[in-house]
């Protein structure tokens, strides 16, 4: 009888990570190491913010400047359209500039064409820039699938002044996304499940997930306050790195569990449309802590902390105040789809258990707010 080999442990990462105030000025020099005919994918707002600096930077590096307009939603059709543009332009590298949506689309188009991808997040709102996967949505904004790639972006470049100039809600959303990293990696460690990197977790993946968590508990609140005044402080630098690099490496090589599955479920109902990825993930994090039966003090501390950061901690804040059971069941059924990461928890989870945990999020969120003298939740209008 042949012995079954142990599962392999895998760690993946981008080729180069660059972060700091004014980093966008070095984009041309860094892109020139990867190709000579770049195409820059950005929406109109981001192009207006970055075009002058990118044009100067590319000029200094002897690169042509070709912008392509991102159409707004990272659908499969949009990535195919961008791939066709790359062919037409004879491009040899694609640069995605903006939030997670254009960056995920750039990665998909790069994969379609075999070109290296550069991620240039202008907000620290998700951990998408570093990963070798994209989240594909329907044209209506509902989660459709994860798309995996053979390689991570060749370069991730983050200008912290751009991140600090953006509305603070983007940094807050990134904190919500990043806080889930350790919550989920811890569960995956217990179940020994596979990670998004295609093997079991490495110690490095888990350590980076935990480091992201530790930095956020220490620096998130002062960083949010600084960004509200467009300041770049050591706390802002630390949180941008936690949101972008550490969370990116930690979720991919540490693993996902219920928090992101519940996020995906929340996208299945129109009530939550218009909310940022990290806002919905935070509801998923609280749901996972409840499903795991974590100590009351741990759950309450997390709810209090993320409320103070500015994240939703009740169903009311994600448009589900008084939602009928049928709506919550739709969320729970999508979250427990056989392909979902909720099954990386070290115990089975039913649709009914997820519905009850979601209802408990509302009860817990309101109780913690009342106990700590925090404001009543404000309903999300979808």
N, C-alpha and C positions, 0 to 999 in steps of 0.2 A: 504493500500500500504506500503510495507516494504522499509524503508529508506536504500539506498546504503551506506555501511560503507566507510569512507574516506580511501584512499590508505595509507598503512603503510610506515613509514620511516625506512630505514635500513642502518646500518653501519656495515661493516665487516672488519677484519684485521687479519694479521698473529698472531700466538700465542706469539712469542717472536722475537724481532729485536735486533741484536747486530752489532755494527759498530765501527771501529777504526783501527789504525795502528797495525798490528800484530794480528788481530782478528782471523785469520785462525789457530793460535796456540791453540785456545780454542775450536776448532770445536769438537774434540773428547768428551770433558767434556759436551758440550751442546747436542751432538747427543746421548750420553749415557742416557740422561733423557728420550729419546723417544724410544729407542730400543737397542738390543744387537747384531743384525746381519745386519749391514748396507751394502748397495751396492752403490758405488759412480759412477755416470754417468758423463763422461767427454770425450771430444775429445783428440786426441793425444797431441796437443800443450798445452792444459790446464793441462792435466795430467803431462806433463813434468815440468810445472811451479809449480805445487802444490803437487806432490806426496810425496816428502820428508817431507814437513811440515805436510801433512795429516797423513802419516804413523806414524810419531813421536807422533802426537796428539792422534791418535786412540790407539796407543800402551800404552800411559800413562793412557788412559781411559779404558784399557782392552778390546778394540774392535778389531775384525778382520778387515783386509783391503782387500776389494774386489772391483776392478775397472771394469767397463763395458764401452766399447767404444761406444761413441755416433757417429752415422753415418752421421751427418751433417745437415739434414733437418727435422724439426718437423712435420712429416707426421703422419697420423693415423696408417699407417703400422709400422712405427718406434716405436711408443708408445706401440703398441701391442707386438712387438718383445721384448722390454725392460720388459714389464709386464711378459712375459714368462720366461725371465732370472730371475726375482725376485722370481717367483714360484720355479724355479729349484734350486736357491741358498738358499731357505728357509728364504729369507730376511724379516725383520720386519720394515724397514725404508729405504727410498731411498733418496740419496743426489745428487742433480743436481748441477754441478760445471761448470761455464763458463758464456756464454752470455744468452740471452733470449731463444735461440733455445733449448739447452739441458735442461734448467730449465723448459720450457713449456712441454717438452717431459717427464721429471721426474714427473711433476704434473699429466700428463695424465696417466702414468704408475702407479703412486701411487693411482690414482682414480680407475683404472681398478682392482687393487689388494686390495684396502681398507687400504693401508699403509700410515702412515704419511710421508709428504714430507719436505725435507730441501732444501732451496735455498741458494746457495753460489755463488753470482755473482762475477766474477773476473774483470768485467768492469762495469762502471756505465752508461751503454748505453741504458737501457730501464727501464720501471717501471713494468716489468713482474714478478720479484722475489716475490713480496708481494701478488699477486692477486690470487683469486680462479677461474681463467680461463686460458685457453691456446689459442693461435692463431694457428690454424691448416693450414698448407700449402700443396699444391700439390707438387709432386716430382720435378716439374719444378720451384717451388718457388712462385707460385701465391697464393693469399689468398683464402682459402677454406671456413673456418667457425670459429666462436668462440665456444669453448667447456667450459661449466660451471661446477663447482664442488660445492659440499655441504660444503666444508671447505677450508680455506686458508692454505698455508704452516704452519707447526707447528713451524718452525724456519727459519729466514732469517739472514744470517751472511755475513757481508761485510768487507773485509780487505782493508782499504783505501790505504795501500801501494801497494797492487796488482793493484787497480784501477789507482793509480798514475803512476805505471810502464808501464801500457798499452799505446799504441799510443793515442795521445790526441783526435784523431777523434772519439774514442768511447765515451769519455766524452761529446764531442760536440753533437754527435747523441742523447745521453741521455738528453741533454739540450733541443734539438728540440722536443723530445717526451714529456718532462715534461712541457714545456711552453704551450703546447696545453691544459693542464689539466684545467687551470682556464678559458681559452677561451671557452672550451666546457662546463664546469660546470656552468658558467654564463648563457649560452644559455639554458641549461637544467632547471636551476632555473626559467627562464622566461616562459618556456613552461610547467613546472611542469611535465615533462616526467619521465619515470622510468629510474633508473640507472642500471649499470651492477650488482649491489648487489641484485636486485630483488624487489625494492620498490622505493619510492620517496627519494630524497636526504635528508640527515640530515644536520643541520647547521654545524656539525663537519666536514662532508665530504667536504662541500664548503669551510670552513675555512682553512682546510689543503691544498686544491687546491690553494687558494689565497696565503697562506704562501709559498708554493712552488714557485709560480710566483714572489713574492716579494724577496725571497732569490736569485733567478736566476738573476733578474735585478740588484741586488746589487753585487753578487759574481761571476757570470758566467765568465766574462772576466778575472779577476785575477786568477780564478781557472784554466782556460784553459792555461794561461801563466805558472802557477806553474807546471801543469802536463806535459807541454812540456819539463820541466827539471826534471821530475819524483819526484817532491816535494809534500809532504803532508803539507798543510797549513790550517789554519782555514777556508779559502775560499773553499778549496778542500773538507774538511769535510762537510761544509754546502751544497755544490752543490751535493755531493754524496748522502746526506740525502734527498735533494730536488728531485733528479732524481729517487731515489729508493723507499724511504718510503713515502714521502709526496705526490709525484705524483702517486704512487701506490694506496695509500688510497684515494687520491682525485679523480682519474679517476673512480675508482670502486664504491665509495660511493657518488660521485658528478655527474657522468654521462658523456657519450661521445656524440658528435654531429657530425658536418661536417668534422672536421680536420682528424679524424681517418677513416671516410667513404671515403674521398678523398684518403687517404693513400691506403686503400684497392683497390680503383679504379686504382691507379697507378700501383699496382702489377699485374693488368690484362693485361698489355702490356709489351712486352719484353724489350722495350727501357729503363725501369727503373731498370732492374735486376742488382744486384751488389751493389745497394745503401743500406745504413742502414735504418732500420725502422724509426728512428728519422729524417733522412734527408727527407724522403717522407712525414712524418707527418708535417714538417715545411711548405712544400708547401700546405698541407691541412689547416694549421692554417691561412695562408695568404688568401687562397681561402675562408675560412669561414668568415674572417673579411670583405672581399669584398662582399660576399653574404649578410651579415648582414647590409651592408651600414654604417659601422663604420666611425667615423670622419676621414678625410684625414690625419690629424696630427697623430692620433693613428696608422693608418695603416703604414704610412711612418716611424714612430718611431720604430715599430716592425720590419719592413723590414731592416732598418738601423742597429738596434741592432743585429738581427740574422745574417746579413751579416758579421758584425764585429766578431761575435762569430765563424763564419766559416760554417754556415749552408747555404744550397741552398735557394735562394730567387727568382729564375727565372726558367722557364721551361727548358731553355738551360742546366742548371746544373743537371737536372734529365733526360737528354737524349731526350727531346721533342722539341728541337730547330727546328722550322719550321715544326712541325708535322702536318700532314693533319688532317682536321676536323674529318675524320673517326676514327683516332686514339684517338683524344680527346673525341669523342662521346663514344668510347669503355670505356674509363676511367670514363666518367660521368654516363654511363648506369650502370656500376658496383657500382659506388658510391651511386647511387639512387635506388639500388635494394630494394625491399620492406622490407627486413630484416635489412637494414643498419641503422646506428645510425644518419645519416643525417636528418632523419625524426623526430629527437628530437629537431630540430630547431623550434622556435615558429611561423613558417610560412612554407607553402609548397614550395618545390623546384623542378624545372623541369630539365631535362637533358640539354636542351638548356641554361638554366641559369648557370648551372655548367660549361658548355663549355666556355661560355663568361667570367665567373669568372676566369677560368684557363688562358684564353688568357690575362686577365687583370693582372694576376700575373706577366707575362713576361713584360708587359708594365710598370707596377708599379716598379718592381724590377730594371729594367734598368734606369728608371727615377730617383729613389732615389740614385742609385749608381752615376749617372752623377752629381746630385745635391750636393752630399756629398763628391765627389772626391774619391770614392771607385773604386777598379779595375773592369774591365769588367768581366762578368761571363765566366767561362771556361766550355766548353761543356763536359758532361758526355759521355764517350765511353762505350757502353754496349756490 
